[in-house]
């Protein structure tokens, strides 16, 4: 079966427009409830978390209606990070977990992500089956079997206590001043509390959500505000999360940005030293820098590449039995701890290295020299297929020929927005820029 509604990270779109309407959310909840509801009796349970978007209220209520209509009991967590939903789905023995969030997107967008009873995001096949149920007549529960809904007040606290257990015993963050930027999103309370309880001097940024300001001039995709705070407060490090806190970007003491590739390199090398990097392998996507691959090879380690999307990273990790992976964008997946990317826990692992080694952040985030990389995004009209156009194909073929083994070229559709992403890596920066611009121009002409 082919998925049409689900993208690389659930269902996503602009709020109050298809597919992010209350009507669709209600039917999607009912379809998911019918898919997961066991027919052999017992309690049928689903946990729902959300970030701080205004539209989260609308979608939460609609999903609740759909799920309870098929006999699912709904436990409402309120604003919690996406990884908290994965954790609590398993912890609370739920059949299903749902996160309402559009991650790093602006407030006008929203999304719905599903987690299975094992706490991992659903497979493509499971999502396709839910779509098939959605397309037909959804059988409701009998009146006596309609589900109930209740608020869970301590969901954040449960996740917070678990997150702290991943920080090495015997270490504290005393003496470290940490700027934490929560993007006015789901971790606006959990992240500062965790750092403070571990002993850090916390400077919070992006902790005043109002329904509209999630990811606005803050967070992992716009770290300038946090960087200014690092310098202004003389902080030792900055931790920047995104709207649902499944990503993290590190800022050193000068405010300079280190992406997920540098953090993965640090953790992979450290875990390999401790003989805890399963299979000597790090899993990352095709977007990760060539410098990371060379860094690992020099240490006798290997890089397993996947398509873009943390779900594909996790699927590869589970198939291969590997325990560390992630994305350049800051999704860091550590299956020893979590079932999905977890920005807070990844940030804690970095802070643990600072506490353990006594080194400055700037020393720890410069693990390898990046090969020059250029990424440009081209927006296209919905329904258009610019990558199939002959002029675009010709531009790509010419660019690949001119690179001739001296670099990498990656052209792909975004799985969450109507964008074509054009990326190249090459030691010759002038050539790299020329090739990317030529493809971008061809795509713009067709989009």
C-alpha positions as CSV (number, residue, x, y, z in Angstrom):
1,X,0.0,0.0,0.0
2,X,1.2,3.5,-0.8
3,X,1.0,6.4,1.7
4,X,-0.5,9.7,0.5
5,X,-1.4,11.4,3.7
6,X,1.6,10.6,5.8
7,X,5.0,12.2,5.0
8,X,8.4,11.5,6.5
9,X,7.3,12.6,9.9
10,X,3.6,12.0,10.3
11,X,0.8,14.1,8.8
12,X,1.6,17.8,8.5
13,X,0.3,21.0,7.0
14,X,-1.1,24.4,7.7
15,X,-3.6,24.5,10.5
16,X,-7.3,24.6,9.5
17,X,-6.4,23.6,5.9
18,X,-6.5,20.1,4.7
19,X,-5.1,17.8,6.0
20,X,-4.7,19.7,9.3
21,X,-8.4,20.2,9.9
22,X,-10.5,19.2,12.9
23,X,-12.6,17.0,10.6
24,X,-9.6,15.1,9.3
25,X,-8.0,14.8,12.8
26,X,-11.2,13.3,14.1
27,X,-11.3,10.7,11.3
28,X,-7.6,10.0,11.6
29,X,-8.0,9.4,15.3
30,X,-10.8,7.0,14.7
31,X,-8.8,5.2,12.0
32,X,-5.8,4.9,14.3
33,X,-8.0,3.7,17.2
34,X,-9.6,1.1,15.0
35,X,-6.2,-0.1,13.8
36,X,-4.8,-0.4,17.3
37,X,-7.8,-1.5,19.3
38,X,-7.5,-5.1,20.4
39,X,-10.6,-7.3,19.9
40,X,-9.9,-9.6,22.8
41,X,-11.1,-7.3,25.5
42,X,-9.0,-5.4,28.0
43,X,-8.1,-1.7,28.4
44,X,-7.4,0.2,25.2
45,X,-5.2,3.2,25.9
46,X,-3.6,6.1,24.0
47,X,-1.5,9.0,25.3
48,X,-1.6,12.3,23.5
49,X,1.0,15.1,23.9
50,X,1.4,18.4,22.1
51,X,3.6,21.4,21.7
52,X,2.5,25.0,22.4
53,X,0.8,25.9,19.1
54,X,-2.7,27.5,19.3
55,X,-4.0,24.9,16.9
56,X,-3.0,22.1,19.3
57,X,-6.2,22.6,21.3
58,X,-8.3,22.1,18.2
59,X,-6.5,19.0,17.0
60,X,-6.2,17.5,20.5
61,X,-10.0,17.7,21.0
62,X,-10.7,16.3,17.5
63,X,-8.3,13.4,18.0
64,X,-9.7,12.6,21.4
65,X,-13.2,12.5,19.9
66,X,-12.1,10.1,17.1
67,X,-10.1,7.8,19.4
68,X,-12.8,7.6,22.1
69,X,-15.4,6.9,19.4
70,X,-13.6,3.6,18.6
71,X,-13.2,2.6,22.3
72,X,-9.8,4.0,23.1
73,X,-9.2,5.6,26.6
74,X,-7.3,8.8,26.1
75,X,-4.7,10.2,28.5
76,X,-3.9,13.8,27.8
77,X,-0.4,14.9,28.7
78,X,-0.5,18.5,27.6
79,X,2.7,20.2,26.4
80,X,5.5,17.7,26.5
81,X,8.5,17.0,24.2
82,X,8.0,14.4,21.4
83,X,10.4,12.0,23.0
84,X,8.3,12.1,26.2
85,X,5.4,10.7,24.2
86,X,7.5,7.8,23.0
87,X,8.7,7.2,26.6
88,X,5.3,7.4,28.2
89,X,3.6,5.3,25.6
90,X,5.8,2.4,26.7
91,X,5.8,3.4,30.4
92,X,2.1,3.7,30.6
93,X,1.5,0.5,28.6
94,X,-0.5,2.3,26.0
95,X,-1.5,0.8,22.7
96,X,-0.7,4.1,20.9
97,X,1.0,7.4,21.4
98,X,0.2,10.6,19.5
99,X,2.2,13.8,19.3
100,X,0.6,17.0,17.9
101,X,3.4,19.1,16.6
102,X,5.0,20.5,13.4
103,X,8.5,20.4,15.1
104,X,10.6,23.3,13.8
105,X,7.9,24.8,11.6
106,X,6.2,28.1,12.4
107,X,3.1,28.3,14.5
108,X,0.7,28.3,11.5
109,X,1.6,24.7,10.8
110,X,0.9,21.6,12.8
111,X,1.3,17.9,12.5
112,X,0.3,14.5,14.0
113,X,2.8,11.8,14.7
114,X,2.0,8.3,15.8
115,X,4.0,6.0,18.1
116,X,3.4,2.2,18.5
117,X,3.1,0.4,21.9
118,X,6.9,-0.1,21.8
119,X,7.4,3.7,21.8
120,X,8.8,3.8,18.3
121,X,7.3,5.8,15.4
122,X,5.1,3.7,13.1
123,X,6.4,2.0,10.0
124,X,5.4,3.1,6.5
125,X,3.4,-0.1,6.3
126,X,1.4,0.7,9.5
127,X,0.7,4.3,8.3
128,X,-0.5,2.9,5.0
129,X,-2.9,0.6,6.7
130,X,-4.3,3.5,8.8
131,X,-4.8,5.5,5.6
132,X,-6.7,2.5,4.1
133,X,-9.0,2.4,7.1
134,X,-9.4,6.2,6.9
135,X,-10.5,5.9,3.3
136,X,-13.4,3.5,4.1
137,X,-16.2,3.4,6.6
138,X,-14.8,3.4,10.2
139,X,-16.7,1.1,12.5
140,X,-17.4,2.9,15.8
141,X,-17.5,1.2,19.2
142,X,-20.8,0.2,20.7
143,X,-22.3,2.8,23.1
144,X,-21.2,0.9,26.2
145,X,-17.6,0.7,24.8
146,X,-17.0,4.4,24.1
147,X,-13.7,5.5,25.6
148,X,-13.0,8.0,28.3
149,X,-10.5,10.9,28.4
150,X,-8.6,12.3,31.4
151,X,-5.7,14.7,32.0
152,X,-2.4,13.4,33.3
153,X,-0.8,16.1,35.3
154,X,2.6,14.6,36.0
155,X,3.6,13.4,32.5
156,X,6.3,16.1,32.2
157,X,7.6,15.1,35.7
158,X,7.8,11.5,34.8
159,X,9.8,12.2,31.6
160,X,12.0,14.7,33.5
161,X,13.0,12.2,36.1
162,X,13.8,9.6,33.4
163,X,15.9,12.2,31.4
164,X,18.0,12.9,34.4
165,X,18.8,9.2,34.9
166,X,20.7,9.3,31.5
167,X,23.2,11.7,33.0
168,X,26.1,9.8,34.5
169,X,25.9,9.1,38.2
170,X,28.4,11.0,40.2
171,X,28.6,13.9,37.8
172,X,27.0,17.3,38.4
173,X,26.7,20.5,36.4
174,X,27.9,22.7,39.3
175,X,29.9,25.7,38.0
176,X,28.5,25.5,34.5
177,X,26.4,28.4,33.2
178,X,24.1,27.1,30.5
179,X,21.9,29.0,28.2
180,X,18.9,26.8,27.2
181,X,16.7,27.9,24.3
182,X,13.4,26.0,24.4
183,X,12.0,27.7,21.2
184,X,8.8,28.7,23.1
185,X,7.9,25.1,22.6
186,X,7.2,21.8,24.3
187,X,10.2,21.7,26.6
188,X,9.8,25.3,27.9
189,X,9.5,23.9,31.5
190,X,11.1,20.5,31.4
191,X,14.6,21.5,30.0
192,X,15.4,24.4,32.4
193,X,14.1,22.3,35.3
194,X,16.3,19.3,34.4
195,X,19.5,21.5,34.0
196,X,18.8,23.3,37.3
197,X,18.2,20.1,39.2
198,X,21.5,18.8,37.9
199,X,23.3,21.8,39.3
200,X,23.7,24.2,36.3
201,X,23.3,27.9,36.5
202,X,20.5,28.2,33.9
203,X,19.8,31.1,31.6
204,X,16.4,30.3,30.0
205,X,15.5,31.6,26.5
206,X,12.3,31.0,24.6
207,X,10.3,29.9,27.6
208,X,7.3,32.2,27.2
209,X,5.0,30.5,24.7
210,X,1.8,32.3,23.7
211,X,0.5,30.0,21.0
212,X,2.1,32.0,18.1
213,X,5.8,32.4,19.0
214,X,7.0,28.8,18.8
215,X,10.3,28.7,16.8
216,X,10.0,32.5,16.2
217,X,13.5,34.0,16.3
218,X,14.6,31.2,18.6
219,X,15.3,27.5,18.9
220,X,17.6,25.2,16.9
221,X,16.8,26.7,13.5
222,X,17.3,30.3,14.6
223,X,20.0,30.2,17.3
224,X,21.1,33.9,17.1
225,X,19.1,35.0,20.1
226,X,20.6,32.2,22.2
227,X,24.1,33.0,20.9
228,X,23.6,36.6,22.0
229,X,22.6,35.4,25.4
230,X,25.6,33.1,25.7
231,X,28.0,36.0,25.1
232,X,26.0,38.5,27.2
233,X,25.8,36.3,30.2
234,X,29.3,34.8,29.8
235,X,27.8,31.3,29.6
236,X,29.9,28.2,29.1
237,X,27.6,26.6,26.6
238,X,24.2,27.0,24.9
239,X,21.6,24.2,24.3
240,X,19.1,25.0,21.5
241,X,16.0,22.8,21.1
242,X,13.3,23.0,18.5
243,X,9.6,23.3,19.0
244,X,9.0,19.7,20.1
245,X,12.4,19.2,21.6
246,X,13.5,16.2,19.5
247,X,16.4,18.3,18.0
248,X,19.4,20.0,19.6
249,X,22.1,22.4,18.4
250,X,25.1,23.2,20.6
251,X,26.6,26.7,21.0
252,X,30.1,27.1,22.4
253,X,31.2,29.8,24.8
254,X,31.7,32.2,21.9
255,X,28.2,31.7,20.5
256,X,29.4,29.7,17.6
257,X,27.0,27.0,16.3
258,X,27.8,23.2,16.2
259,X,25.4,21.0,14.3
260,X,24.3,17.4,14.9
261,X,27.2,16.0,12.9
262,X,29.8,17.4,15.4
263,X,27.8,16.1,18.3
264,X,27.4,12.7,16.8
265,X,31.2,12.6,16.1
266,X,31.9,13.4,19.8
267,X,29.5,10.8,21.1
268,X,30.6,8.1,18.6
269,X,34.3,8.5,19.5
270,X,33.5,8.6,23.2
271,X,31.2,5.5,23.1
272,X,33.8,3.6,21.0
273,X,36.5,4.3,23.6
274,X,34.1,2.8,26.2
275,X,33.3,-0.1,23.9
276,X,29.6,0.7,23.9
277,X,29.2,1.8,20.3
278,X,27.3,-1.2,18.9
279,X,29.0,-2.6,15.8
280,X,31.4,0.3,15.7
281,X,28.7,2.0,13.6
282,X,27.1,5.4,13.6
283,X,23.9,5.8,11.6
284,X,23.2,9.1,9.9
285,X,21.4,10.4,6.8
286,X,22.7,11.3,3.3
287,X,22.8,14.9,4.5
288,X,25.6,14.4,7.0
289,X,28.9,16.0,6.1
290,X,31.6,14.0,4.3
291,X,34.0,15.2,7.0
292,X,32.0,13.1,9.6
293,X,32.5,10.0,7.4
294,X,36.3,10.6,7.2
295,X,36.5,11.2,11.0
296,X,34.9,7.9,11.7
297,X,37.0,6.0,9.1
298,X,40.2,7.4,10.7
299,X,39.1,5.7,14.0
300,X,38.1,2.4,12.4
301,X,34.4,3.2,12.7
302,X,31.8,3.2,10.0
303,X,29.0,5.4,8.9
304,X,25.7,3.9,7.7
305,X,23.7,6.4,5.7
306,X,19.9,6.5,5.3
307,X,17.3,8.6,3.6
308,X,16.5,11.9,5.4
309,X,14.2,11.6,8.4
310,X,14.9,10.4,11.9
311,X,12.4,7.6,11.5
312,X,14.6,6.1,8.8
313,X,17.7,6.5,11.0
314,X,15.8,4.6,13.8
315,X,14.6,1.9,11.4
316,X,18.2,1.2,10.2
317,X,19.5,1.2,13.8
318,X,16.9,-1.4,14.8
319,X,17.7,-3.6,11.8
320,X,21.4,-3.5,12.4
321,X,21.4,-3.5,16.2
322,X,23.2,-0.2,16.3
323,X,22.6,2.2,19.2
324,X,23.7,5.7,18.0
325,X,22.5,7.7,15.1
326,X,21.0,11.0,14.0
327,X,20.8,13.9,11.6
328,X,22.9,16.9,10.9
329,X,19.8,19.0,11.8
330,X,20.2,17.9,15.4
331,X,18.1,14.7,15.8
332,X,20.3,12.6,18.0
333,X,18.9,9.1,18.5
334,X,20.4,7.0,21.4
335,X,18.3,3.8,21.6
336,X,20.0,2.9,24.9
337,X,17.9,5.8,26.3
338,X,15.1,6.8,23.9
339,X,13.0,5.6,20.9
340,X,13.3,8.8,18.9
341,X,15.5,11.9,18.7
342,X,15.7,13.6,22.1
343,X,17.2,17.0,22.3
344,X,17.3,17.3,26.0
345,X,19.0,13.9,26.6
346,X,21.5,14.6,23.8
347,X,22.2,18.0,25.3
348,X,22.8,16.3,28.7
349,X,25.3,13.9,27.1
350,X,27.3,16.8,25.8
351,X,27.2,18.5,29.2
352,X,28.4,15.3,30.7
353,X,31.4,15.4,28.5
354,X,32.1,18.9,29.6
355,X,31.8,17.9,33.2
356,X,33.9,14.8,32.8
357,X,36.8,16.3,30.8
358,X,36.8,19.9,32.1
359,X,37.1,21.0,28.5
360,X,35.5,24.1,27.0
361,X,32.5,23.6,24.7
362,X,34.6,25.0,21.8
363,X,37.1,22.2,22.2
364,X,34.4,19.5,22.2
365,X,32.4,20.7,19.2
366,X,35.3,20.8,16.8
367,X,35.7,17.1,16.2
368,X,36.4,17.3,12.5
369,X,36.9,19.7,9.6
370,X,33.8,20.0,7.6
371,X,34.0,19.6,3.8
372,X,32.4,22.7,2.3
373,X,28.7,22.1,2.0
374,X,25.9,24.2,0.4
375,X,22.2,23.7,0.8
376,X,19.5,25.7,-0.9
377,X,15.7,25.2,-0.7
378,X,13.4,26.0,-3.6
379,X,9.7,26.3,-2.9
380,X,7.3,24.9,-5.6
381,X,3.6,25.0,-6.2
382,X,1.6,22.0,-4.8
383,X,1.0,19.5,-7.5
384,X,4.0,20.5,-9.5
385,X,6.8,17.9,-10.2
386,X,9.8,20.0,-11.0
387,X,12.3,17.1,-10.5
388,X,10.7,15.3,-13.4
389,X,11.2,18.1,-15.9
390,X,13.7,17.5,-18.6
391,X,15.6,20.8,-18.0
392,X,16.0,20.0,-14.3
393,X,17.2,16.5,-15.1
394,X,19.7,17.9,-17.6
395,X,21.1,20.4,-15.0
396,X,21.5,17.6,-12.5
397,X,23.3,15.3,-15.0
398,X,25.6,18.1,-16.0
399,X,26.4,19.0,-12.4
400,X,27.2,15.3,-11.5
401,X,29.5,15.1,-14.5
402,X,31.4,18.2,-13.5
403,X,31.8,17.0,-9.9
404,X,33.3,13.7,-11.3
405,X,34.1,12.1,-8.0
406,X,35.4,15.2,-6.3
407,X,32.3,15.7,-4.2
408,X,28.6,14.8,-3.5
409,X,25.4,16.1,-5.0
410,X,22.0,15.4,-3.3
411,X,18.6,16.6,-4.7
412,X,15.5,15.7,-2.9
413,X,11.9,16.7,-2.0
414,X,11.3,17.7,1.5
415,X,9.0,15.3,3.3
416,X,7.3,18.0,5.4
417,X,7.1,21.1,3.1
418,X,6.7,21.8,-0.6
419,X,10.4,22.4,-1.0
420,X,13.1,20.9,-3.3
421,X,16.4,20.7,-1.3
422,X,19.6,21.1,-3.4
423,X,22.8,20.2,-1.6
424,X,26.3,19.8,-2.8
425,X,29.7,19.1,-1.1
426,X,33.0,19.9,-2.7
427,X,36.4,21.2,-1.7
428,X,36.2,23.6,-4.6
429,X,33.6,26.1,-3.1
430,X,33.3,28.2,-6.3
431,X,32.4,25.1,-8.3
432,X,30.0,23.9,-5.6
433,X,28.2,27.3,-5.6
434,X,28.0,27.4,-9.4
435,X,26.5,23.9,-9.6
436,X,23.9,24.4,-6.9
437,X,22.8,27.7,-8.4
438,X,22.4,26.2,-11.8
439,X,20.1,23.4,-10.4
440,X,18.2,25.9,-8.3
441,X,17.6,28.1,-11.4
442,X,16.3,25.1,-13.3
443,X,13.9,24.1,-10.5
444,X,12.6,27.6,-10.1
445,X,11.8,27.8,-13.8
446,X,9.7,24.6,-13.6
447,X,8.1,25.1,-10.1
